[in-house]
Amino acid sequence: MASGTVRVDIEGHVATLTISRPEKLNALDLDMLKALADAADEVEANPNVRAAVLTGEGRGFSAGGDIKAWGGMLPQEFGHAWVRHGHRIFERLATLRVPLIAALSGHALGGGLELAGVADIRLAEKQIKIGLPETGLGMVPGWSGTQRLVRRFGAQVVRRMALGGEIFTAEEARLLGIVDAVVPTGNSLAAAREYAERIAARGPAAVEIVKLMIASANGEDNGTAVEALGSILAAKTGDLKEGVASFSEKRPATFKGEW
């Protein structure tokens, strides 16, 4: 039986993904990771969605990985079934074709900050705290805290959190570039939806292309952005139409170099 779920609600062109395990501050276990993956697939498959919001139900955004879920795992199981599995799902969220806005209504610590890090935009309520406390438990960040977060926030900021154990307020996080804006308590979801609507009103093809281009420039896509953009461009050419037609008609293709 699943220990929680991730709801997907679509209104207009905006999808809202709500992590729903409030009794555990939306901590993630294997069931919750699967629910996040399923939610990402649902958003990706809906052509009407132009932007998405990620939020948590109740008092917290997400407490990150549930220690009870991984604390008893053997090292090899921990590395494969937990860390690598979580990496794949967080990467799935980070590479959604539509922009993702995180509404941080509660503390984002450890895996919770790594989850917030997959978003393109982060809006934080003024009372929350942000950090990477894993080394204080004898653990290391495992869901791209030392990789994606370094690319997006800078190495020195991550050093201060992961090595020094510094915990930042929402305003400190804004000044450091970890979050994009600070909003009053209770306003993060509304603010994130408003920002998502702003994105959804722009040219959807251009937005998707720009997201891919930024990922490529930031070294995040491992070639996906280049191949996706190239494939989209090729799919619009007259040469492709001729190639498909010649294959169907069992004749040599006559390419004209038509774009």
Secondary structure by P-SEA (a helix, b strand, c coil): cccbbbbbbbcccbbbbbbccccccccccaaaaaaaaaaaaaaaacccccbbbbbbccccccccccccccccccccccccccaaaaaaaaaaaaaccbbbbbbccccccaaaaaaaaaccbbbbcccbbbbcccccccccccccccccccccccaaaaaaaacccccccaaaaaaacccccccccccaaaaaaaaaaaaaaccaaaaaaaaaaaaaaaccccaaaaaaaaaaaaaacaaaaaaaaaaaacccccccccc
